[in-house]
Amino acid sequence: MPVVAVRRRIQDAALMMLVVSPLAAGFPLTTEDTGTLGSGRSKVEMIGEWGYERENGTREVSVTNEITIVHGLFDSLNGSLTLPYREARIHESLGTSTHARGLGDVKFGMKWRYFEWDGLSLGVKTSITAPTGDDSVQLGSGKSTQAVHAIASYEIAPWELHSNLGYERHRNTQNEREHLAVISAAVVRGGLGSRWKIMADIGLVSNKNKNSNELPVHLGAGLSYVLTKVMSLEAGMKHSLKSAKTDLVWLVGMSLRF
């Protein structure tokens, strides 16, 4: 076999390993996976979100740019730091408008995969935020928040299934509901060549509005493309099914592994 062909097969095999294992849902979905980087390995995620929301005559356009640094502390344990920068424009029905931009709430996270057996894996992810965003213009919650999520993943090639069940303590200064329950599930289809994955998820979370018991449900879809051994590109969208408003978020991202 020609040397070029051999090299090509080796490259495709390496890329397939990046796409298929470890299990990985994550961005652009909201559902988390049990995948970890491995001891001593790192990843930098650069994410951009553009959101549009319309409710009761009020329109809000928001842009969020995030950098997340993830490091493998052990083979089954990741630590992460997320730095968000937010911009929001709110146009109210009375003709008034507000514009705010700046640093959001910095987040620290840990993810531990504690069980693996025959394609099934279980994990837990915890996070805490620091109130670094200006809560007076809704760039942050104004208080530290905490969250814990149980994660289950199952792989039967070329499919991956992921589910999350979580609790978030949304401490805030905006008089929003503090105790939130979160549930979501995702399906990922790999094996589309050596570089592509397509994915979709559905989720719901307790309504932050204390005066409403309606559960905000969202649908998400996305794709991932491995460009090189160290770089992958992601894109997706999320749409709210909440009847009282129109909510659409577009997402793009890039990941670098070291």
Secondary structure, 3 states (H helix, E strand, C coil): CCHHHHHHHHHHHHHHHHHHCCCCCCCCCCCCCCCCCCCCCEEEEEEEEEEEEEECCEEEEEEEEEEEEEEEEECCEEEEEEEEEEEEEEECCCCCEEEEEEECCEEEEEEEEEEEECCEEEEEEEEEEECCCCHHHCCCCCCCCEEEEEEEEEEECCEEEEEEEEEEECCCCCCCCCEEEEEEEEEEEEEECCCEEEEEEEEEECCCCCCCCCCCEEEEEEEEEECCCCEEEEEEEEEECCCCEEEEEEEEEEEEEC
